Amino acid sequence: MHALAATGAGFLIAVLWFDLMFDVQTRKHAGDPLPTEVLVSLSTYYRRVTIEAWPLNRLIAVVMLLTLLAIAVEIVQNAGHWWVAWVSLAAAASAIGLARARTVPNAMQLGRAADSSGEQTRLARAIYRDHLYCLAAMLTVVALQLSTQF
């Protein structure tokens, strides 16, 4: 199960990496609102990956669930050090919960590009912060899961 959990978290890190390649545009501009070309770039990307990519964008949700399930099986089977599974579960569940509750809805809203530039800026910066947290959490999961292999 450790390999499955690490693989799932690794896949999610790859997805986050692609998102962050766009999100970093928010760092280059301290002022409000973000320049129009940045907002267009971000909203176009998030429209494609959250709204237009159906059904393939559902694969990410499936991997999230399988990753959580693999960690839960580790806990039930008492596989390895108990704290590795529980910390992995806390990290993965917090990142996946944040993505489900806030990041994906914000990305879909940004993808629609229907809000004011001030609101789109707020959404873009919130998505970037969320993605940084999720990246750290998933890196923690991979590190913990791989640590059981050595």
C-alpha positions as CSV (number, residue, x, y, z in Angstrom):
1,M,0.0,0.0,0.0
2,H,2.9,2.4,0.6
3,A,3.8,2.2,-3.1
4,L,0.2,3.0,-4.1
5,A,0.0,5.9,-1.7
6,A,3.3,7.3,-2.8
7,T,2.4,6.9,-6.5
8,G,-0.9,8.7,-6.0
9,A,0.7,11.5,-4.1
10,G,3.4,11.7,-6.8
11,F,0.8,12.0,-9.5
12,L,-0.9,14.8,-7.6
13,I,2.4,16.6,-7.2
14,A,2.8,16.5,-11.0
15,V,-0.7,18.0,-11.4
16,L,0.2,20.7,-8.8
17,W,3.5,21.4,-10.7
18,F,1.5,22.2,-13.9
19,D,-0.9,24.4,-12.0
20,L,2.0,26.2,-10.2
21,M,3.6,27.0,-13.6
22,F,0.7,29.3,-14.2
23,D,0.1,30.4,-10.6
24,V,3.6,31.9,-10.2
25,Q,2.5,34.7,-12.5
26,T,0.8,36.2,-9.4
27,R,4.2,36.6,-7.7
28,K,5.6,38.9,-10.3
29,H,3.0,41.6,-9.6
30,A,2.6,43.0,-6.2
31,G,-0.2,45.5,-7.1
32,D,-3.9,45.0,-7.3
33,P,-5.3,44.1,-9.6
34,L,-3.1,41.8,-11.6
35,P,-2.4,42.9,-15.2
36,T,-5.0,41.9,-17.7
37,E,-2.6,39.5,-19.6
38,V,-1.9,37.6,-16.4
39,L,-5.6,37.3,-15.6
40,V,-6.4,36.1,-19.1
41,S,-3.6,33.5,-19.0
42,L,-4.8,32.2,-15.6
43,S,-8.5,32.2,-16.4
44,T,-7.8,30.5,-19.8
45,Y,-5.8,27.8,-18.1
46,Y,-8.2,27.2,-15.3
47,R,-11.2,27.1,-17.7
48,R,-9.4,24.4,-19.7
49,V,-8.5,22.2,-16.8
50,T,-11.6,22.6,-14.6
51,I,-14.4,23.1,-17.0
52,E,-13.4,22.0,-20.5
53,A,-11.3,18.9,-19.7
54,W,-14.2,16.6,-18.8
55,P,-14.0,13.6,-18.3
56,L,-10.3,13.5,-17.9
57,N,-10.2,16.1,-15.1
58,R,-12.2,13.5,-13.1
59,L,-9.1,11.4,-13.1
60,I,-7.5,13.7,-10.5
61,A,-10.5,13.2,-8.2
62,V,-10.1,9.4,-8.6
63,V,-6.4,9.5,-7.8
64,M,-7.2,11.6,-4.7
65,L,-9.7,9.0,-3.5
66,L,-7.4,6.1,-4.2
67,T,-4.5,7.8,-2.4
68,L,-6.6,8.3,0.7
69,L,-7.9,4.8,0.4
70,A,-4.4,3.3,0.2
71,I,-3.4,5.2,3.3
72,A,-6.6,4.1,5.1
73,V,-5.8,0.5,4.3
74,E,-2.3,1.0,5.7
75,I,-3.9,2.1,9.0
76,V,-6.3,-0.8,9.0
77,Q,-3.6,-3.4,8.2
78,N,-1.2,-1.7,10.7
79,A,1.4,-1.7,8.0
80,G,4.7,-0.3,9.1
81,H,5.1,2.5,11.6
82,W,1.7,3.7,12.8
83,W,2.7,7.3,12.8
84,V,3.7,7.3,9.1
85,A,0.2,6.3,8.0
86,W,-1.5,8.7,10.4
87,V,0.6,11.7,9.4
88,S,0.3,10.7,5.8
89,L,-3.5,10.6,6.2
90,A,-3.6,14.0,7.9
91,A,-1.4,15.6,5.2
92,A,-3.2,14.1,2.3
93,A,-6.7,14.6,3.7
94,S,-6.0,18.3,4.5
95,A,-4.7,19.0,1.0
96,I,-7.4,17.1,-0.7
97,G,-10.1,18.6,1.5
98,L,-8.7,22.1,0.8
99,A,-8.7,21.3,-2.9
100,R,-12.3,20.1,-2.9
101,A,-13.7,22.7,-0.6
102,R,-12.0,25.8,-1.9
103,T,-9.3,25.5,-4.6
104,V,-11.3,23.8,-7.3
105,P,-14.4,26.0,-6.8
106,N,-12.1,29.1,-6.9
107,A,-10.3,27.8,-10.1
108,M,-13.7,27.2,-11.8
109,Q,-14.8,30.7,-10.9
110,L,-11.6,32.1,-12.2
111,G,-11.9,30.0,-15.3
112,R,-15.3,31.6,-16.1
113,A,-13.6,35.1,-16.0
114,A,-16.9,36.7,-15.1
115,D,-15.8,38.6,-12.1
116,S,-14.1,42.0,-11.7
117,S,-10.4,42.1,-12.1
118,G,-10.1,42.7,-8.4
119,E,-12.0,39.5,-7.6
120,Q,-10.1,37.5,-10.2
121,T,-6.9,38.7,-8.6
122,R,-8.1,37.6,-5.2
123,L,-9.0,34.2,-6.6
124,A,-5.7,33.8,-8.4
125,R,-3.7,34.6,-5.3
126,A,-5.8,32.3,-3.2
127,I,-5.4,29.4,-5.6
128,Y,-1.6,30.0,-5.6
129,R,-1.4,29.9,-1.8
130,D,-3.6,26.8,-1.7
131,H,-1.4,25.0,-4.3
132,L,1.7,25.8,-2.3
133,Y,0.2,24.2,0.8
134,C,-1.0,21.2,-1.2
135,L,2.4,20.7,-2.7
136,A,4.0,20.7,0.7
137,A,1.4,18.3,2.0
138,M,1.8,15.9,-0.9
139,L,5.6,16.0,-0.7
140,T,5.3,15.1,3.0
141,V,3.1,12.1,2.0
142,V,5.6,10.9,-0.6
143,A,8.6,11.3,1.8
144,L,6.8,9.4,4.5
145,Q,5.6,6.7,2.3
146,L,9.0,6.2,0.7
147,S,10.7,6.2,4.1
148,T,9.0,2.9,4.8
149,Q,10.8,1.3,1.9
150,F,14.3,1.8,3.4
